[in-house]
Amino acid sequence: LGDFLRELDRYRPGILRWQPELEDLRVTGSFRLDDPNQVLNLLAVSLPLQVQWRTRYWATLVPREKTT
């Protein structure tokens, strides 16, 4: 995931950060680069992570909180 996010970051304005424990998650697929924020939302649906939007230009990916 880390390599993918570094590449995706080139296509979106603003700040994209992620916690180090997400770095080694595996991701496969085809993604449209004309809406990188939508790609982040899709990752949150398919991987155990969530996107925290601070502003529309600042997104941080964190591990999804476990619910009991």
C-alpha positions in Angstrom: 0.0 0.0 0.0 2.8 2.4 0.8 4.1 2.3 -2.8 0.6 2.7 -4.2 -0.1 5.7 -1.9 3.2 7.4 -2.9 2.2 7.1 -6.5 -1.4 8.3 -5.9 0.0 11.3 -3.9 1.4 12.6 -7.2 -2.1 12.9 -8.6 -3.8 14.8 -5.8 -3.3 18.3 -4.4 -2.6 18.6 -0.7 -1.3 16.4 2.0 -1.6 12.6 2.1 -0.3 10.8 5.1 -0.6 7.3 6.4 0.4 5.4 9.5 3.4 3.1 9.1 1.5 -0.1 10.0 -0.5 0.4 6.8 2.7 0.4 4.6 2.7 -3.4 3.9 -1.0 -4.0 3.2 -1.5 -5.5 -0.3 -3.7 -3.7 -2.8 -4.6 -4.8 -6.4 -6.9 -3.4 -8.9 -7.4 -0.6 -11.5 -8.1 2.9 -10.2 -9.1 6.0 -12.0 -6.6 8.8 -11.3 -8.9 11.6 -12.2 -10.5 11.5 -8.7 -7.8 10.4 -6.2 -10.0 11.2 -3.2 -12.5 8.6 -4.5 -9.7 6.1 -4.7 -8.9 6.8 -1.0 -12.6 6.2 -0.1 -12.5 2.9 -2.1 -9.4 1.7 -0.2 -11.3 2.4 3.0 -14.1 0.1 1.9 -11.9 -2.8 0.8 -9.0 -2.6 3.3 -8.8 -2.4 7.1 -8.3 1.3 7.2 -10.2 4.5 7.4 -9.6 7.9 6.0 -9.6 10.9 8.3 -10.3 14.1 6.4 -8.9 17.2 8.1 -9.7 19.4 5.1 -10.5 18.5 1.5 -6.7 18.8 0.9 -5.4 16.9 3.9 -6.1 13.1 4.3 -4.6 10.7 6.8 -5.1 7.0 6.5 -5.2 5.1 9.8 -6.0 1.5 10.8 -9.7 0.9 11.2 -10.7 0.7 14.8 -11.9 -2.7 15.9 -15.5 -2.8 17.0 -16.5 -5.3 19.7 
